[in-house]
Amino acid sequence: MPADLSNPHPTRKRAADNGRANFTAQEIEQIKRLLQEAADEPPEPIQTNAVIGTLSHEIETLRINGMTDDDIAAVFTQSVGATVTAGQIAKGFGRAKP
């Protein structure tokens, strides 16, 4: 049987080998908080640029899948609990392409 060349370090497990290749934003925030607590450091929020980049990508995906900025604003409003308008989505994340 030929050697498995897909993992150049066979003694190290790849992230996908443990069944988890991705983590939710909530899990990342929890892990970060626990590590900061273990290091006796004050909590530090996730960088705004990282959040905006992730949201921009997700909003563009929703637009590609046919959602309007009104639809996306409704999702924000429902999940965040504060009223978000289509105009705010367009201003903050660029206008939807026609």
TIVEX-995844 format. One record per atom (N, C-alpha, C, CB): residue number from 1; residue in three letters; atom name; x, y, z. Coordinates in Angstrom, 3 decimals, always signed. Glycine has a CB too. Layout:
+-----+---------+-------+----------+----------+----------+
| num | residuo | atomo |        u |        v |        w |
+-----+---------+-------+----------+----------+----------+
| NUM |     ALA |    CA |        X |        Y |        Z |
...
+-----+---------+-------+----------+----------+----------+
//
This chain:
+-----+---------+-------+----------+----------+----------+
| num | residuo | atomo |        u |        v |        w |
+-----+---------+-------+----------+----------+----------+
|   1 |     MET |     N |   +0.849 |   -1.173 |   +0.000 |
|   1 |     MET |    CA |   +0.000 |   +0.000 |   +0.000 |
|   1 |     MET |     C |   +0.896 |   +1.238 |   +0.000 |
|   1 |     MET |    CB |   -0.967 |   -0.003 |   +1.224 |
|   2 |     PRO |     N |   +0.637 |   +2.216 |   -0.910 |
|   2 |     PRO |    CA |   +1.471 |   +3.414 |   -0.961 |
|   2 |     PRO |     C |   +1.264 |   +4.289 |   +0.275 |
|   2 |     PRO |    CB |   +1.169 |   +4.215 |   -2.228 |
|   3 |     ALA |     N |   +2.279 |   +5.064 |   +0.580 |
|   3 |     ALA |    CA |   +2.201 |   +5.970 |   +1.734 |
|   3 |     ALA |     C |   +1.182 |   +7.075 |   +1.464 |
|   3 |     ALA |    CB |   +3.593 |   +6.584 |   +2.049 |
|   4 |     ASP |     N |   +0.532 |   +7.535 |   +2.517 |
|   4 |     ASP |    CA |   -0.419 |   +8.637 |   +2.410 |
|   4 |     ASP |     C |   +0.369 |   +9.943 |   +2.416 |
|   4 |     ASP |    CB |   -1.470 |   +8.603 |   +3.577 |
|   5 |     LEU |     N |   +0.410 |  +10.614 |   +1.253 |
|   5 |     LEU |    CA |   +1.172 |  +11.851 |   +1.123 |
|   5 |     LEU |     C |   +0.320 |  +13.094 |   +1.359 |
|   5 |     LEU |    CB |   +1.802 |  +11.923 |   -0.245 |
|   6 |     SER |     N |   -0.948 |  +12.912 |   +1.730 |
|   6 |     SER |    CA |   -1.831 |  +14.060 |   +1.918 |
|   6 |     SER |     C |   -1.486 |  +14.864 |   +3.170 |
|   6 |     SER |    CB |   -3.269 |  +13.594 |   +1.992 |
|   7 |     ASN |     N |   -0.815 |  +14.252 |   +4.126 |
|   7 |     ASN |    CA |   -0.408 |  +14.956 |   +5.335 |
|   7 |     ASN |     C |   +1.107 |  +14.818 |   +5.458 |
|   7 |     ASN |    CB |   -1.144 |  +14.394 |   +6.611 |
|   8 |     PRO |     N |   +1.860 |  +15.909 |   +5.167 |
|   8 |     PRO |    CA |   +3.319 |  +15.811 |   +5.210 |
|   8 |     PRO |     C |   +3.881 |  +15.575 |   +6.606 |
|   8 |     PRO |    CB |   +3.918 |  +17.056 |   +4.647 |
|   9 |     HIS |     N |   +3.070 |  +15.758 |   +7.635 |
|   9 |     HIS |    CA |   +3.486 |  +15.512 |   +9.020 |
|   9 |     HIS |     C |   +2.528 |  +14.494 |   +9.625 |
|   9 |     HIS |    CB |   +3.504 |  +16.842 |   +9.863 |
|  10 |     PRO |     N |   +2.697 |  +13.202 |   +9.299 |
|  10 |     PRO |    CA |   +1.713 |  +12.198 |   +9.728 |
|  10 |     PRO |     C |   +1.557 |  +12.061 |  +11.231 |
|  10 |     PRO |    CB |   +2.084 |  +10.878 |   +9.172 |
|  11 |     THR |     N |   +2.536 |  +12.526 |  +12.006 |
|  11 |     THR |    CA |   +2.386 |  +12.436 |  +13.464 |
|  11 |     THR |     C |   +1.514 |  +13.562 |  +13.993 |
|  11 |     THR |    CB |   +3.756 |  +12.471 |  +14.150 |
|  12 |     ARG |     N |   +1.285 |  +14.595 |  +13.177 |
|  12 |     ARG |    CA |   +0.422 |  +15.706 |  +13.572 |
|  12 |     ARG |     C |   -0.945 |  +15.519 |  +12.937 |
|  12 |     ARG |    CB |   +1.040 |  +17.072 |  +13.161 |
|  13 |     LYS |     N |   -1.960 |  +15.699 |  +13.709 |
|  13 |     LYS |    CA |   -3.313 |  +15.602 |  +13.174 |
|  13 |     LYS |     C |   -3.660 |  +16.890 |  +12.455 |
|  13 |     LYS |    CB |   -4.337 |  +15.309 |  +14.294 |
|  14 |     ARG |     N |   -4.317 |  +16.764 |  +11.327 |
|  14 |     ARG |    CA |   -4.833 |  +17.931 |  +10.628 |
|  14 |     ARG |     C |   -6.111 |  +18.371 |  +11.322 |
|  14 |     ARG |    CB |   -5.086 |  +17.627 |   +9.118 |
|  15 |     ALA |     N |   -6.480 |  +19.643 |  +11.152 |
|  15 |     ALA |    CA |   -7.694 |  +20.177 |  +11.786 |
|  15 |     ALA |     C |   -8.912 |  +19.349 |  +11.396 |
|  15 |     ALA |    CB |   -7.909 |  +21.653 |  +11.392 |
|  16 |     ALA |     N |   -8.983 |  +18.934 |  +10.140 |
|  16 |     ALA |    CA |  -10.151 |  +18.175 |   +9.679 |
|  16 |     ALA |     C |  -10.184 |  +16.770 |  +10.276 |
|  16 |     ALA |    CB |  -10.156 |  +18.089 |   +8.153 |
|  17 |     ASP |     N |   -9.033 |  +16.248 |  +10.730 |
|  17 |     ASP |    CA |   -8.992 |  +14.902 |  +11.291 |
|  17 |     ASP |     C |   -9.782 |  +14.769 |  +12.584 |
|  17 |     ASP |    CB |   -7.569 |  +14.498 |  +11.534 |
|  18 |     ASN |     N |   -9.968 |  +15.869 |  +13.305 |
|  18 |     ASN |    CA |  -10.703 |  +15.796 |  +14.563 |
|  18 |     ASN |     C |  -12.192 |  +16.077 |  +14.365 |
|  18 |     ASN |    CB |  -10.118 |  +16.778 |  +15.570 |
|  19 |     GLY |     N |  -12.616 |  +16.184 |  +13.108 |
|  19 |     GLY |    CA |  -14.021 |  +16.407 |  +12.819 |
|  19 |     GLY |     C |  -14.410 |  +17.872 |  +12.829 |
|  19 |     GLY |    CB |  -14.857 |  +15.667 |  +13.799 |
|  20 |     ARG |     N |  -13.506 |  +18.774 |  +13.136 |
|  20 |     ARG |    CA |  -13.804 |  +20.203 |  +13.198 |
|  20 |     ARG |     C |  -12.798 |  +20.958 |  +12.345 |
|  20 |     ARG |    CB |  -13.779 |  +20.718 |  +14.663 |
|  21 |     ALA |     N |  -13.254 |  +21.544 |  +11.274 |
|  21 |     ALA |    CA |  -12.382 |  +22.375 |  +10.463 |
|  21 |     ALA |     C |  -12.755 |  +23.847 |  +10.608 |
|  21 |     ALA |    CB |  -12.451 |  +21.949 |   +8.994 |
|  22 |     ASN |     N |  -13.959 |  +24.104 |  +11.080 |
|  22 |     ASN |    CA |  -14.435 |  +25.474 |  +11.220 |
|  22 |     ASN |     C |  -15.055 |  +25.667 |  +12.593 |
|  22 |     ASN |    CB |  -15.450 |  +25.818 |  +10.116 |
|  23 |     PHE |     N |  -15.036 |  +26.911 |  +13.030 |
|  23 |     PHE |    CA |  -15.643 |  +27.257 |  +14.305 |
|  23 |     PHE |     C |  -16.572 |  +28.439 |  +14.088 |
|  23 |     PHE |    CB |  -14.565 |  +27.581 |  +15.377 |
|  24 |     THR |     N |  -17.632 |  +28.511 |  +14.867 |
|  24 |     THR |    CA |  -18.546 |  +29.640 |  +14.771 |
|  24 |     THR |     C |  -17.911 |  +30.855 |  +15.435 |
|  24 |     THR |    CB |  -19.915 |  +29.306 |  +15.422 |
|  25 |     ALA |     N |  -18.447 |  +32.024 |  +15.123 |
|  25 |     ALA |    CA |  -17.952 |  +33.254 |  +15.746 |
|  25 |     ALA |     C |  -18.112 |  +33.181 |  +17.263 |
|  25 |     ALA |    CB |  -18.698 |  +34.488 |  +15.186 |
|  26 |     GLN |     N |  -19.210 |  +32.589 |  +17.727 |
|  26 |     GLN |    CA |  -19.429 |  +32.453 |  +19.169 |
|  26 |     GLN |     C |  -18.381 |  +31.556 |  +19.799 |
|  26 |     GLN |    CB |  -20.823 |  +31.899 |  +19.449 |
|  27 |     GLU |     N |  -18.026 |  +30.460 |  +19.135 |
|  27 |     GLU |    CA |  -17.008 |  +29.557 |  +19.676 |
|  27 |     GLU |     C |  -15.647 |  +30.243 |  +19.723 |
|  27 |     GLU |    CB |  -16.924 |  +28.272 |  +18.834 |
|  28 |     ILE |     N |  -15.322 |  +30.996 |  +18.687 |
|  28 |     ILE |    CA |  -14.040 |  +31.707 |  +18.655 |
|  28 |     ILE |     C |  -13.993 |  +32.737 |  +19.780 |
|  28 |     ILE |    CB |  -13.822 |  +32.396 |  +17.278 |
|  29 |     GLU |     N |  -15.082 |  +33.463 |  +19.964 |
|  29 |     GLU |    CA |  -15.127 |  +34.465 |  +21.040 |
|  29 |     GLU |     C |  -14.971 |  +33.785 |  +22.401 |
|  29 |     GLU |    CB |  -16.458 |  +35.269 |  +20.989 |
|  30 |     GLN |     N |  -15.614 |  +32.635 |  +22.589 |
|  30 |     GLN |    CA |  -15.506 |  +31.914 |  +23.863 |
|  30 |     GLN |     C |  -14.083 |  +31.402 |  +24.086 |
|  30 |     GLN |    CB |  -16.499 |  +30.739 |  +23.901 |
|  31 |     ILE |     N |  -13.480 |  +30.842 |  +23.048 |
|  31 |     ILE |    CA |  -12.101 |  +30.350 |  +23.163 |
|  31 |     ILE |     C |  -11.164 |  +31.503 |  +23.505 |
|  31 |     ILE |    CB |  -11.648 |  +29.659 |  +21.849 |
|  32 |     LYS |     N |  -11.341 |  +32.616 |  +22.802 |
|  32 |     LYS |    CA |  -10.498 |  +33.788 |  +23.049 |
|  32 |     LYS |     C |  -10.650 |  +34.263 |  +24.492 |
|  32 |     LYS |    CB |  -10.855 |  +34.928 |  +22.073 |
|  33 |     ARG |     N |  -11.890 |  +34.331 |  +24.976 |
|  33 |     ARG |    CA |  -12.150 |  +34.781 |  +26.344 |
|  33 |     ARG |     C |  -11.495 |  +33.835 |  +27.354 |
|  33 |     ARG |    CB |  -13.671 |  +34.872 |  +26.604 |
|  34 |     LEU |     N |  -11.627 |  +32.525 |  +27.135 |
|  34 |     LEU |    CA |  -11.034 |  +31.552 |  +28.054 |
|  34 |     LEU |     C |   -9.512 |  +31.649 |  +28.081 |
|  34 |     LEU |    CB |  -11.453 |  +30.140 |  +27.666 |
|  35 |     LEU |     N |   -8.901 |  +31.846 |  +26.907 |
|  35 |     LEU |    CA |   -7.445 |  +31.993 |  +26.861 |
|  35 |     LEU |     C |   -6.996 |  +33.264 |  +27.569 |
|  35 |     LEU |    CB |   -6.955 |  +32.002 |  +25.413 |
|  36 |     GLN |     N |   -7.753 |  +34.348 |  +27.397 |
|  36 |     GLN |    CA |   -7.408 |  +35.599 |  +28.073 |
|  36 |     GLN |     C |   -7.547 |  +35.444 |  +29.587 |
|  36 |     GLN |    CB |   -8.301 |  +36.752 |  +27.567 |
|  37 |     GLU |     N |   -8.598 |  +34.762 |  +30.022 |
|  37 |     GLU |    CA |   -8.769 |  +34.521 |  +31.458 |
|  37 |     GLU |     C |   -7.626 |  +33.676 |  +32.004 |
|  37 |     GLU |    CB |  -10.114 |  +33.831 |  +31.735 |
|  38 |     ALA |     N |   -7.226 |  +32.647 |  +31.261 |
|  38 |     ALA |    CA |   -6.144 |  +31.774 |  +31.707 |
|  38 |     ALA |     C |   -4.826 |  +32.543 |  +31.813 |
|  38 |     ALA |    CB |   -5.987 |  +30.587 |  +30.747 |
|  39 |     ALA |     N |   -4.650 |  +33.552 |  +30.960 |
|  39 |     ALA |    CA |   -3.435 |  +34.365 |  +30.983 |
|  39 |     ALA |     C |   -3.568 |  +35.572 |  +31.902 |
|  39 |     ALA |    CB |   -3.092 |  +34.828 |  +29.582 |
|  40 |     ASP |     N |   -4.678 |  +35.649 |  +32.639 |
|  40 |     ASP |    CA |   -4.955 |  +36.787 |  +33.524 |
|  40 |     ASP |     C |   -4.894 |  +38.117 |  +32.778 |
|  40 |     ASP |    CB |   -3.964 |  +36.805 |  +34.684 |
|  41 |     GLU |     N |   -5.408 |  +38.126 |  +31.548 |
|  41 |     GLU |    CA |   -5.471 |  +39.343 |  +30.742 |
|  41 |     GLU |     C |   -6.905 |  +39.838 |  +30.702 |
|  41 |     GLU |    CB |   -4.935 |  +39.095 |  +29.307 |
|  42 |     PRO |     N |   -7.087 |  +41.154 |  +30.589 |
|  42 |     PRO |    CA |   -8.451 |  +41.680 |  +30.476 |
|  42 |     PRO |     C |   -9.067 |  +41.275 |  +29.135 |
|  42 |     PRO |    CB |   -8.456 |  +43.223 |  +30.627 |
|  43 |     PRO |     N |  -10.380 |  +41.138 |  +29.086 |
|  43 |     PRO |    CA |  -11.033 |  +40.773 |  +27.836 |
|  43 |     PRO |     C |  -10.767 |  +41.813 |  +26.754 |
|  43 |     PRO |    CB |  -12.535 |  +40.607 |  +28.050 |
|  44 |     GLU |     N |  -10.545 |  +41.328 |  +25.549 |
|  44 |     GLU |    CA |  -10.317 |  +42.203 |  +24.402 |
|  44 |     GLU |     C |  -11.275 |  +41.769 |  +23.296 |
|  44 |     GLU |    CB |   -8.817 |  +42.148 |  +23.917 |
|  45 |     PRO |     N |  -12.076 |  +42.684 |  +22.791 |
|  45 |     PRO |    CA |  -13.040 |  +42.291 |  +21.762 |
|  45 |     PRO |     C |  -12.369 |  +41.929 |  +20.446 |
|  45 |     PRO |    CB |  -14.034 |  +43.406 |  +21.532 |
|  46 |     ILE |     N |  -13.096 |  +41.192 |  +19.615 |
|  46 |     ILE |    CA |  -12.612 |  +40.859 |  +18.279 |
|  46 |     ILE |     C |  -12.481 |  +42.155 |  +17.488 |
|  46 |     ILE |    CB |  -13.569 |  +39.848 |  +17.556 |
|  47 |     GLN |     N |  -11.452 |  +42.257 |  +16.685 |
|  47 |     GLN |    CA |  -11.191 |  +43.459 |  +15.902 |
|  47 |     GLN |     C |  -12.348 |  +43.771 |  +14.950 |
|  47 |     GLN |    CB |   -9.893 |  +43.301 |  +15.114 |
|  48 |     THR |     N |  -12.745 |  +45.026 |  +14.904 |
|  48 |     THR |    CA |  -13.854 |  +45.475 |  +14.072 |
|  48 |     THR |     C |  -13.633 |  +45.129 |  +12.606 |
|  48 |     THR |    CB |  -14.052 |  +46.972 |  +14.226 |
|  49 |     ASN |     N |  -12.423 |  +45.302 |  +12.101 |
|  49 |     ASN |    CA |  -12.149 |  +45.016 |  +10.696 |
|  49 |     ASN |     C |  -12.425 |  +43.560 |  +10.349 |
|  49 |     ASN |    CB |  -10.709 |  +45.359 |  +10.364 |
|  50 |     ALA |     N |  -12.105 |  +42.655 |  +11.252 |
|  50 |     ALA |    CA |  -12.360 |  +41.237 |  +11.009 |
|  50 |     ALA |     C |  -13.852 |  +40.962 |  +10.947 |
|  50 |     ALA |    CB |  -11.710 |  +40.378 |  +12.097 |
|  51 |     VAL |     N |  -14.607 |  +41.591 |  +11.830 |
|  51 |     VAL |    CA |  -16.059 |  +41.403 |  +11.845 |
|  51 |     VAL |     C |  -16.670 |  +41.969 |  +10.576 |
|  51 |     VAL |    CB |  -16.687 |  +42.069 |  +13.085 |
|  52 |     ILE |     N |  -16.278 |  +43.180 |  +10.194 |
|  52 |     ILE |    CA |  -16.814 |  +43.815 |   +8.991 |
|  52 |     ILE |     C |  -16.494 |  +42.975 |   +7.762 |
|  52 |     ILE |    CB |  -16.248 |  +45.239 |   +8.828 |
|  53 |     GLY |     N |  -15.285 |  +42.466 |   +7.682 |
|  53 |     GLY |    CA |  -14.904 |  +41.619 |   +6.541 |
|  53 |     GLY |     C |  -15.770 |  +40.379 |   +6.442 |
|  53 |     GLY |    CB |  -13.444 |  +41.210 |   +6.649 |
|  54 |     THR |     N |  -16.003 |  +39.729 |   +7.568 |
|  54 |     THR |    CA |  -16.843 |  +38.529 |   +7.587 |
|  54 |     THR |     C |  -18.274 |  +38.867 |   +7.207 |
|  54 |     THR |    CB |  -16.809 |  +37.866 |   +8.970 |
|  55 |     LEU |     N |  -18.812 |  +39.935 |   +7.795 |
|  55 |     LEU |    CA |  -20.192 |  +40.331 |   +7.479 |
|  55 |     LEU |     C |  -20.328 |  +40.720 |   +6.014 |
|  55 |     LEU |    CB |  -20.637 |  +41.499 |   +8.374 |
|  56 |     SER |     N |  -19.349 |  +41.442 |   +5.475 |
|  56 |     SER |    CA |  -19.397 |  +41.843 |   +4.066 |
|  56 |     SER |     C |  -19.465 |  +40.625 |   +3.157 |
|  56 |     SER |    CB |  -18.175 |  +42.699 |   +3.707 |
|  57 |     HIS |     N |  -18.654 |  +39.626 |   +3.475 |
|  57 |     HIS |    CA |  -18.663 |  +38.393 |   +2.679 |
|  57 |     HIS |     C |  -20.030 |  +37.712 |   +2.748 |
|  57 |     HIS |    CB |  -17.563 |  +37.426 |   +3.170 |
|  58 |     GLU |     N |  -20.577 |  +37.618 |   +3.944 |
|  58 |     GLU |    CA |  -21.873 |  +36.962 |   +4.110 |
|  58 |     GLU |     C |  -22.989 |  +37.743 |   +3.420 |
|  58 |     GLU |    CB |  -22.194 |  +36.797 |   +5.593 |
|  59 |     ILE |     N |  -22.944 |  +39.065 |   +3.505 |
|  59 |     ILE |    CA |  -23.969 |  +39.892 |   +2.850 |
|  59 |     ILE |     C |  -23.883 |  +39.729 |   +1.341 |
|  59 |     ILE |    CB |  -23.807 |  +41.384 |   +3.238 |
|  60 |     GLU |     N |  -22.676 |  +39.709 |   +0.802 |
|  60 |     GLU |    CA |  -22.519 |  +39.515 |   -0.643 |
|  60 |     GLU |     C |  -23.065 |  +38.151 |   -1.063 |
|  60 |     GLU |    CB |  -21.032 |  +39.645 |   -1.049 |
|  61 |     THR |     N |  -22.822 |  +37.137 |   -0.265 |
|  61 |     THR |    CA |  -23.359 |  +35.800 |   -0.555 |
|  61 |     THR |     C |  -24.885 |  +35.816 |   -0.557 |
|  61 |     THR |    CB |  -22.843 |  +34.774 |   +0.475 |
|  62 |     LEU |     N |  -25.472 |  +36.483 |   +0.436 |
|  62 |     LEU |    CA |  -26.935 |  +36.587 |   +0.484 |
|  62 |     LEU |     C |  -27.469 |  +37.315 |   -0.740 |
|  62 |     LEU |    CB |  -27.384 |  +37.311 |   +1.762 |
|  63 |     ARG |     N |  -26.793 |  +38.371 |   -1.159 |
|  63 |     ARG |    CA |  -27.210 |  +39.104 |   -2.353 |
|  63 |     ARG |     C |  -27.125 |  +38.221 |   -3.594 |
|  63 |     ARG |    CB |  -26.347 |  +40.359 |   -2.538 |
|  64 |     ILE |     N |  -26.053 |  +37.469 |   -3.721 |
|  64 |     ILE |    CA |  -25.893 |  +36.551 |   -4.862 |
|  64 |     ILE |     C |  -27.022 |  +35.526 |   -4.864 |
|  64 |     ILE |    CB |  -24.513 |  +35.834 |   -4.810 |
|  65 |     ASN |     N |  -27.434 |  +35.116 |   -3.675 |
|  65 |     ASN |    CA |  -28.516 |  +34.128 |   -3.553 |
|  65 |     ASN |     C |  -29.900 |  +34.746 |   -3.695 |
|  65 |     ASN |    CB |  -28.419 |  +33.422 |   -2.220 |
|  66 |     GLY |     N |  -29.961 |  +36.048 |   -4.023 |
|  66 |     GLY |    CA |  -31.228 |  +36.668 |   -4.348 |
|  66 |     GLY |     C |  -31.887 |  +37.497 |   -3.264 |
|  66 |     GLY |    CB |  -32.141 |  +35.646 |   -4.745 |
|  67 |     MET |     N |  -31.252 |  +37.644 |   -2.113 |
|  67 |     MET |    CA |  -31.844 |  +38.464 |   -1.057 |
|  67 |     MET |     C |  -31.606 |  +39.936 |   -1.357 |
|  67 |     MET |    CB |  -31.261 |  +38.091 |   +0.327 |
|  68 |     THR |     N |  -32.603 |  +40.752 |   -1.079 |
|  68 |     THR |    CA |  -32.467 |  +42.193 |   -1.223 |
|  68 |     THR |     C |  -31.896 |  +42.776 |   +0.064 |
|  68 |     THR |    CB |  -33.827 |  +42.847 |   -1.568 |
|  69 |     ASP |     N |  -31.496 |  +44.049 |   +0.000 |
|  69 |     ASP |    CA |  -31.011 |  +44.705 |   +1.215 |
|  69 |     ASP |     C |  -32.128 |  +44.817 |   +2.249 |
|  69 |     ASP |    CB |  -30.448 |  +46.099 |   +0.888 |
|  70 |     ASP |     N |  -33.385 |  +44.921 |   +1.791 |
|  70 |     ASP |    CA |  -34.515 |  +44.908 |   +2.731 |
|  70 |     ASP |     C |  -34.587 |  +43.573 |   +3.471 |
|  70 |     ASP |    CB |  -35.844 |  +45.175 |   +1.986 |
|  71 |     ASP |     N |  -34.390 |  +42.465 |   +2.737 |
|  71 |     ASP |    CA |  -34.400 |  +41.131 |   +3.352 |
|  71 |     ASP |     C |  -33.264 |  +40.999 |   +4.370 |
|  71 |     ASP |    CB |  -34.277 |  +40.030 |   +2.266 |
|  72 |     ILE |     N |  -32.079 |  +41.461 |   +3.969 |
|  72 |     ILE |    CA |  -30.904 |  +41.365 |   +4.837 |
|  72 |     ILE |     C |  -31.092 |  +42.228 |   +6.084 |
|  72 |     ILE |    CB |  -29.629 |  +41.791 |   +4.076 |
|  73 |     ALA |     N |  -31.652 |  +43.427 |   +5.901 |
|  73 |     ALA |    CA |  -31.926 |  +44.310 |   +7.039 |
|  73 |     ALA |     C |  -32.899 |  +43.643 |   +8.003 |
|  73 |     ALA |    CB |  -32.494 |  +45.665 |   +6.558 |
|  74 |     ALA |     N |  -33.882 |  +42.930 |   +7.469 |
|  74 |     ALA |    CA |  -34.845 |  +42.229 |   +8.330 |
|  74 |     ALA |     C |  -34.143 |  +41.143 |   +9.153 |
|  74 |     ALA |    CB |  -35.981 |  +41.604 |   +7.478 |
|  75 |     VAL |     N |  -33.183 |  +40.447 |   +8.548 |
|  75 |     VAL |    CA |  -32.428 |  +39.416 |   +9.277 |
|  75 |     VAL |     C |  -31.631 |  +40.064 |  +10.404 |
|  75 |     VAL |    CB |  -31.478 |  +38.637 |   +8.317 |
|  76 |     PHE |     N |  -30.943 |  +41.179 |  +10.096 |
|  76 |     PHE |    CA |  -30.201 |  +41.907 |  +11.134 |
|  76 |     PHE |     C |  -31.134 |  +42.320 |  +12.260 |
|  76 |     PHE |    CB |  -29.502 |  +43.149 |  +10.541 |
|  77 |     THR |     N |  -32.261 |  +42.937 |  +11.900 |
|  77 |     THR |    CA |  -33.205 |  +43.439 |  +12.900 |
|  77 |     THR |     C |  -33.695 |  +42.313 |  +13.785 |
|  77 |     THR |    CB |  -34.391 |  +44.131 |  +12.226 |
|  78 |     GLN |     N |  -34.019 |  +41.186 |  +13.174 |
|  78 |     GLN |    CA |  -34.529 |  +40.043 |  +13.942 |
|  78 |     GLN |     C |  -33.452 |  +39.470 |  +14.860 |
|  78 |     GLN |    CB |  -35.045 |  +38.949 |  +12.995 |
|  79 |     SER |     N |  -32.217 |  +39.370 |  +14.382 |
|  79 |     SER |    CA |  -31.181 |  +38.715 |  +15.183 |
|  79 |     SER |     C |  -30.539 |  +39.640 |  +16.210 |
|  79 |     SER |    CB |  -30.115 |  +38.163 |  +14.278 |
|  80 |     VAL |     N |  -30.429 |  +40.930 |  +15.906 |
|  80 |     VAL |    CA |  -29.759 |  +41.863 |  +16.803 |
|  80 |     VAL |     C |  -30.730 |  +42.521 |  +17.772 |
|  80 |     VAL |    CB |  -29.038 |  +42.923 |  +16.003 |
|  81 |     GLY |     N |  -31.975 |  +42.672 |  +17.337 |
|  81 |     GLY |    CA |  -32.974 |  +43.291 |  +18.196 |
|  81 |     GLY |     C |  -33.059 |  +44.795 |  +18.052 |
|  81 |     GLY |    CB |  -32.692 |  +42.956 |  +19.607 |
|  82 |     ALA |     N |  -32.244 |  +45.370 |  +17.178 |
|  82 |     ALA |    CA |  -32.296 |  +46.807 |  +16.892 |
|  82 |     ALA |     C |  -32.706 |  +46.967 |  +15.434 |
|  82 |     ALA |    CB |  -30.910 |  +47.511 |  +17.179 |
|  83 |     THR |     N |  -33.453 |  +48.008 |  +15.149 |
|  83 |     THR |    CA |  -33.921 |  +48.209 |  +13.787 |
|  83 |     THR |     C |  -32.758 |  +48.583 |  +12.870 |
|  83 |     THR |    CB |  -35.004 |  +49.294 |  +13.747 |
|  84 |     VAL |     N |  -32.606 |  +47.812 |  +11.808 |
|  84 |     VAL |    CA |  -31.597 |  +48.057 |  +10.784 |
|  84 |     VAL |     C |  -32.347 |  +48.221 |   +9.468 |
|  84 |     VAL |    CB |  -30.529 |  +46.888 |  +10.710 |
|  85 |     THR |     N |  -31.987 |  +49.247 |   +8.697 |
|  85 |     THR |    CA |  -32.677 |  +49.509 |   +7.435 |
|  85 |     THR |     C |  -31.843 |  +49.059 |   +6.242 |
|  85 |     THR |    CB |  -33.006 |  +50.995 |   +7.310 |
|  86 |     ALA |     N |  -32.515 |  +48.931 |   +5.101 |
|  86 |     ALA |    CA |  -31.819 |  +48.593 |   +3.853 |
|  86 |     ALA |     C |  -30.799 |  +49.676 |   +3.514 |
|  86 |     ALA |    CB |  -32.828 |  +48.421 |   +2.688 |
|  87 |     GLY |     N |  -31.133 |  +50.925 |   +3.792 |
|  87 |     GLY |    CA |  -30.195 |  +52.022 |   +3.550 |
|  87 |     GLY |     C |  -28.929 |  +51.898 |   +4.380 |
|  87 |     GLY |    CB |  -30.859 |  +53.344 |   +3.841 |
|  88 |     GLN |     N |  -29.067 |  +51.455 |   +5.624 |
|  88 |     GLN |    CA |  -27.898 |  +51.251 |   +6.484 |
|  88 |     GLN |     C |  -27.042 |  +50.095 |   +5.969 |
|  88 |     GLN |    CB |  -28.337 |  +50.981 |   +7.937 |
|  89 |     ILE |     N |  -27.691 |  +49.045 |   +5.487 |
|  89 |     ILE |    CA |  -26.950 |  +47.918 |   +4.904 |
|  89 |     ILE |     C |  -26.161 |  +48.399 |   +3.689 |
|  89 |     ILE |    CB |  -27.916 |  +46.762 |   +4.504 |
|  90 |     ALA |     N |  -26.833 |  +49.149 |   +2.794 |
|  90 |     ALA |    CA |  -26.176 |  +49.655 |   +1.581 |
|  90 |     ALA |     C |  -25.018 |  +50.590 |   +1.935 |
|  90 |     ALA |    CB |  -27.193 |  +50.390 |   +0.684 |
|  91 |     LYS |     N |  -25.212 |  +51.460 |   +2.914 |
|  91 |     LYS |    CA |  -24.174 |  +52.412 |   +3.300 |
|  91 |     LYS |     C |  -22.990 |  +51.706 |   +3.956 |
|  91 |     LYS |    CB |  -24.749 |  +53.465 |   +4.249 |
|  92 |     GLY |     N |  -23.283 |  +50.763 |   +4.821 |
|  92 |     GLY |    CA |  -22.216 |  +50.091 |   +5.566 |
|  92 |     GLY |     C |  -21.511 |  +48.995 |   +4.795 |
|  92 |     GLY |    CB |  -22.768 |  +49.516 |   +6.811 |
|  93 |     PHE |     N |  -22.193 |  +48.382 |   +3.841 |
|  93 |     PHE |    CA |  -21.635 |  +47.219 |   +3.156 |
|  93 |     PHE |     C |  -21.681 |  +47.343 |   +1.642 |
|  93 |     PHE |    CB |  -22.368 |  +45.981 |   +3.577 |
|  94 |     GLY |     N |  -21.833 |  +48.542 |   +1.145 |
|  94 |     GLY |    CA |  -21.869 |  +48.743 |   -0.301 |
|  94 |     GLY |     C |  -23.258 |  +48.446 |   -0.846 |
|  94 |     GLY |    CB |  -20.823 |  +47.860 |   -0.998 |
|  95 |     ARG |     N |  -23.522 |  +49.028 |   -1.959 |
|  95 |     ARG |    CA |  -24.830 |  +48.835 |   -2.591 |
|  95 |     ARG |     C |  -24.878 |  +47.490 |   -3.288 |
|  95 |     ARG |    CB |  -25.129 |  +49.965 |   -3.593 |
|  96 |     ALA |     N |  -26.081 |  +46.927 |   -3.343 |
|  96 |     ALA |    CA |  -26.277 |  +45.680 |   -4.078 |
|  96 |     ALA |     C |  -26.045 |  +45.949 |   -5.550 |
|  96 |     ALA |    CB |  -27.700 |  +45.093 |   -3.838 |
|  97 |     LYS |     N |  -25.414 |  +45.004 |   -6.219 |
|  97 |     LYS |    CA |  -25.193 |  +45.147 |   -7.656 |
|  97 |     LYS |     C |  -26.488 |  +44.868 |   -8.395 |
|  97 |     LYS |    CB |  -24.072 |  +44.198 |   -8.144 |
|  98 |     PRO |     N |  -26.813 |  +45.714 |   -9.398 |
|  98 |     PRO |    CA |  -28.087 |  +45.510 |  -10.116 |
|  98 |     PRO |     C |  -28.117 |  +44.220 |  -10.912 |
|  98 |     PRO |    CB |  -28.348 |  +46.671 |  -11.048 |
+-----+---------+-------+----------+----------+----------+
//
